[in-house]
Amino acid sequence: MKAIGYAICAVVVCACALFAFSARPAQAGVTTGRCPTLTATHWVIAGTSLGGSRYIIMVADEDCAQVSSWVKKIVAQHISGKPDEDQTLNFGPAGYTCTASPDGGGHPYQGKCEKNGDKNTSFGWIMGG
């Protein structure tokens, strides 16, 4: 009888442990890492004729589809300032602080945005890919 009690106790402990340590489903689409390459506004390296329209996007705890949409809108804008010098953007997703560097044509061809200043929820883009 004692053996049956121990066996039942062991099963209950294992079931509780499995429940406590089981992976919880992630929010759909949220990831950390590289997103698919984005094709968007043409960029040009200042002082050259080298350019392209592909962007590499990296995310931290973000949805690649949503971020790709944001980046497509951001890189279509014009920003002032010297090429390759970071500028604070006065546009971008609500709740995010964004900085970017203009290319030879004034498009923000590389930059980053952080949600509420949190680097763990952020995204960045750079020309290439």
VOBA-1610 file (N, C-alpha, C; in pm, whole numbers, padded with zeros to 5 digits, always signed):
BEGIN
Met+00081-00118+00000Met+00000+00000+00000Met+00086+00126+00000Lys+00198+00120+00080Lys+00290+00233+00083Lys+00349+00258-00055Ala+00381+00154-00128Ala+00442+00166-00260Ala+00346+00237-00357Ile+00216+00206-00348Ile+00118+00270-00434Ile+00110+00419-00400Gly+00114+00453-00272Gly+00111+00593-00228Gly+00230+00671-00282Tyr+00350+00608-00275Tyr+00470+00673-00328Tyr+00460+00692-00479Ala+00407+00592-00547Ala+00393+00599-00693Ala+00298+00712-00733Ile+00186+00722-00663Ile+00089+00829-00692Ile+00152+00964-00664Cys+00224+00975-00555Cys+00291+01101-00520Cys+00393+01138-00629Ala+00468+01042-00675Ala+00569+01067-00778Ala+00502+01114-00908Val+00390+01053-00945Val+00318+01093-01066Val+00268+01237-01052Val+00213+01272-00936Val+00162+01407-00912Val+00276+01508-00918Val+00390+01479-00857Val+00505+01569-00859Val+00555+01588-01002Cys+00565+01480-01078Cys+00610+01490-01218Cys+00513+01572-01302Ala+00383+01550-01282Ala+00284+01626-01357Ala+00292+01774-01324Cys+00310+01807-01197Cys+00324+01948-01157Cys+00450+02009-01217Ala+00558+01934-01218Ala+00683+01984-01273Ala+00669+02008-01423Leu+00606+01916-01494Leu+00585+01933-01637Leu+00499+02056-01666Phe+00396+02076-01586Phe+00309+02192-01605Phe+00385+02322-01578Ala+00462+02324-01471Ala+00534+02445-01432Ala+00642+02483-01531Phe+00709+02385-01590Phe+00822+02412-01679Phe+00789+02400-01827Ser+00664+02376-01860Ser+00630+02364-02002Ser+00639+02501-02069Ala+00679+02499-02195Ala+00693+02624-02271Ala+00557+02684-02297Arg+00548+02810-02277Arg+00424+02881-02307Arg+00432+02930-02451Pro+00321+02927-02522Pro+00326+02969-02662Pro+00364+03116-02675Ala+00453+03145-02770Ala+00496+03282-02795Ala+00388+03355-02872Gln+00388+03486-02861Gln+00295+03567-02939Gln+00326+03542-03085Ala+00225+03521-03165Ala+00243+03487-03307Ala+00330+03589-03378Gly+00433+03541-03447Gly+00518+03627-03527Gly+00630+03696-03454Val+00629+03697-03322Val+00733+03767-03246Val+00859+03683-03244Thr+00971+03748-03270Thr+01098+03676-03279Thr+01213+03767-03239Thr+01330+03710-03229Thr+01453+03783-03209Thr+01553+03728-03310Gly+01612+03817-03388Gly+01707+03773-03490Gly+01687+03850-03619Arg+01726+03788-03729Arg+01717+03853-03860Arg+01584+03821-03927Cys+01524+03922-03985Cys+01400+03907-04062Cys+01436+03886-04209Pro+01338+03848-04289Pro+01364+03840-04433Pro+01407+03976-04488Thr+01493+03974-04588Thr+01542+04097-04651Thr+01424+04175-04708Leu+01428+04306-04688Leu+01321+04395-04734Leu+01366+04472-04857Thr+01280+04482-04956Thr+01304+04569-05071Thr+01217+04692-05052Ala+01281+04810-05055Ala+01210+04936-05029Ala+01279+05049-05103Thr+01266+05171-05051Thr+01319+05292-05113Thr+01467+05278-05149His+01502+05323-05270His+01640+05318-05318His+01730+05405-05229Trp+01847+05352-05193Trp+01947+05426-05115Trp+02073+05441-05198Val+02154+05540-05162Val+02282+05562-05231Val+02386+05602-05126Ile+02504+05544-05136Ile+02613+05579-05044Ile+02665+05716-05083Ala+02672+05807-04986Ala+02712+05946-05012Ala+02845+05953-05085Gly+02850+06039-05187Gly+02972+06061-05262Gly+03003+05953-05364Thr+02911+05860-05385Thr+02933+05753-05482Thr+02806+05735-05565Ser+02815+05645-05659Ser+02695+05606-05733Ser+02647+05468-05689Leu+02709+05415-05582Leu+02671+05284-05530Leu+02541+05294-05452Gly+02450+05204-05481Gly+02322+05206-05412Gly+02248+05076-05430Gly+02128+05075-05383Gly+02043+04957-05391Gly+01910+04985-05327Ser+01831+04882-05312Ser+01700+04899-05251Ser+01667+04786-05154Arg+01770+04715-05111Arg+01748+04605-05016Arg+01800+04644-04879Tyr+01727+04600-04777Tyr+01759+04631-04638Tyr+01761+04505-04554Ile+01857+04496-04464Ile+01864+04389-04366Ile+01795+04441-04240Ile+01707+04362-04184Ile+01632+04401-04063Ile+01662+04301-03952Met+01696+04355-03836Met+01718+04274-03716Met+01616+04316-03611Val+01563+04219-03537Val+01463+04250-03435Val+01497+04185-03303Ala+01449+04245-03197Ala+01457+04188-03063Ala+01316+04191-03005Asp+01256+04075-02994Asp+01122+04059-02939Asp+01019+04141-03017Glu+01026+04131-03148Glu+00936+04205-03237Glu+00882+04113-03345Asp+00778+04157-03413Asp+00717+04084-03523Asp+00778+04131-03655Cys+00839+04043-03730Cys+00908+04080-03854Cys+00814+04147-03955Ala+00694+04097-03969Ala+00601+04156-04067Ala+00567+04300-04028Gln+00541+04323-03900Gln+00508+04458-03854Gln+00628+04550-03870Val+00746+04503-03830Val+00867+04585-03839Val+00899+04616-03986Ser+00884+04521-04075Ser+00909+04545-04218Ser+00820+04657-04270Ser+00696+04658-04227Ser+00603+04764-04266Ser+00651+04899-04214Trp+00695+04904-04088Trp+00745+05029-04030Trp+00870+05077-04103Val+00965+04986-04126Val+01090+05024-04192Val+01063+05076-04332Lys+00972+05013-04404Lys+00939+05059-04539Lys+00891+05204-04536Lys+00812+05240-04436Lys+00764+05378-04423Lys+00877+05473-04380Ile+00961+05427-04289Ile+01069+05512-04237Ile+01169+05546-04347Val+01213+05446-04424Val+01317+05472-04525Val+01267+05554-04643Ala+01137+05567-04656Ala+01080+05650-04763Ala+01086+05799-04729Gln+01108+05832-04602Gln+01113+05970-04557Gln+01248+06034-04591His+01255+06165-04580His+01381+06238-04593His+01416+06295-04456Ile+01544+06290-04420Ile+01590+06351-04296Ile+01706+06446-04328Ser+01719+06547-04245Ser+01827+06643-04266Ser+01952+06595-04193Gly+02061+06661-04219Gly+02186+06626-04153Gly+02286+06568-04249Lys+02408+06556-04201Lys+02517+06503-04283Lys+02499+06352-04301Pro+02533+06302-04419Pro+02526+06157-04441Pro+02608+06080-04337Asp+02553+05969-04296Asp+02616+05875-04203Asp+02632+05929-04061Glu+02563+06037-04025Glu+02562+06086-03887Glu+02423+06063-03830Asp+02418+06002-03711Asp+02289+05970-03649Asp+02206+06095-03625Gln+02078+06081-03655Gln+01980+06187-03631Gln+01865+06124-03552Thr+01806+06199-03462Thr+01686+06153-03394Thr+01569+06176-03489Leu+01488+06074-03509Leu+01374+06086-03599Leu+01253+06138-03523Asn+01177+06226-03586Asn+01055+06276-03522Asn+00933+06203-03578Phe+00957+06090-03641Phe+00850+06003-03691Phe+00893+05860-03661Gly+00802+05771-03675Gly+00828+05631-03645Gly+00711+05575-03567Pro+00718+05451-03528Pro+00606+05390-03457Pro+00580+05458-03321Ala+00455+05469-03285Ala+00418+05528-03156Ala+00482+05447-03043Gly+00540+05517-02945Gly+00602+05452-02831Gly+00747+05412-02852Tyr+00802+05441-02969Tyr+00940+05406-03001Tyr+01024+05532-03015Thr+01149+05522-02975Thr+01248+05627-02998Thr+01339+05576-03109Cys+01351+05655-03216Cys+01426+05610-03333Cys+01538+05707-03367Thr+01650+05651-03410Thr+01762+05728-03465Thr+01800+05663-03597Ala+01854+05744-03688Ala+01894+05691-03819Ala+01998+05782-03880Ser+02067+05729-03979Ser+02167+05804-04055Ser+02117+05821-04197Pro+02126+05943-04251Pro+02084+05962-04390Pro+02188+05912-04489Asp+02138+05868-04604Asp+02228+05830-04713Asp+02259+05955-04796Gly+02318+05936-04912Gly+02352+06049-04998Gly+02232+06128-05048Gly+02114+06068-05045Gly+01992+06136-05089Gly+01903+06182-04975Gly+01949+06163-04852Gly+01871+06206-04736Gly+01773+06104-04682His+01777+05980-04733His+01689+05876-04680His+01756+05808-04560Pro+01680+05776-04457Pro+01737+05708-04340Pro+01768+05560-04372Tyr+01885+05537-04430Tyr+01915+05403-04480Tyr+01974+05308-04377Gln+02000+05356-04259Gln+02038+05269-04148Gln+01993+05334-04020Gly+01943+05253-03927Gly+01895+05310-03802Gly+01841+05205-03708Lys+01780+05255-03599Lys+01723+05165-03498Lys+01611+05236-03426Cys+01520+05157-03372Cys+01410+05207-03289Cys+01398+05118-03167Glu+01380+05180-03051Glu+01363+05107-02925Glu+01229+05144-02865Lys+01156+05044-02818Lys+01026+05069-02757Lys+01046+05116-02614Asn+01001+05237-02588Asn+01013+05297-02455Asn+01156+05292-02402Gly+01254+05305-02491Gly+01394+05304-02452Gly+01449+05168-02412Asp+01375+05061-02441Asp+01415+04926-02402Asp+01483+04855-02518Lys+01613+04829-02507Lys+01688+04762-02613Lys+01641+04618-02634Asn+01571+04563-02536Asn+01522+04425-02549Asn+01395+04416-02634Thr+01335+04529-02665Thr+01221+04534-02756Thr+01254+04643-02857Ser+01317+04602-02967Ser+01370+04700-03061Ser+01388+04637-03199Phe+01421+04724-03293Phe+01454+04676-03427Phe+01552+04772-03491Gly+01625+04721-03588Gly+01721+04803-03660Gly+01724+04760-03806Trp+01774+04850-03891Trp+01784+04821-04033Trp+01914+04883-04087Ile+01963+04823-04192Ile+02081+04874-04262Ile+02070+04833-04408Met+02125+04918-04495Met+02120+04886-04637Met+02202+04761-04666Gly+02166+04691-04768Gly+02240+04571-04809Gly+02151+04451-04818Gly+02214+04336-04820Gly+02137+04214-04824Gly+02130+04160-04961
//
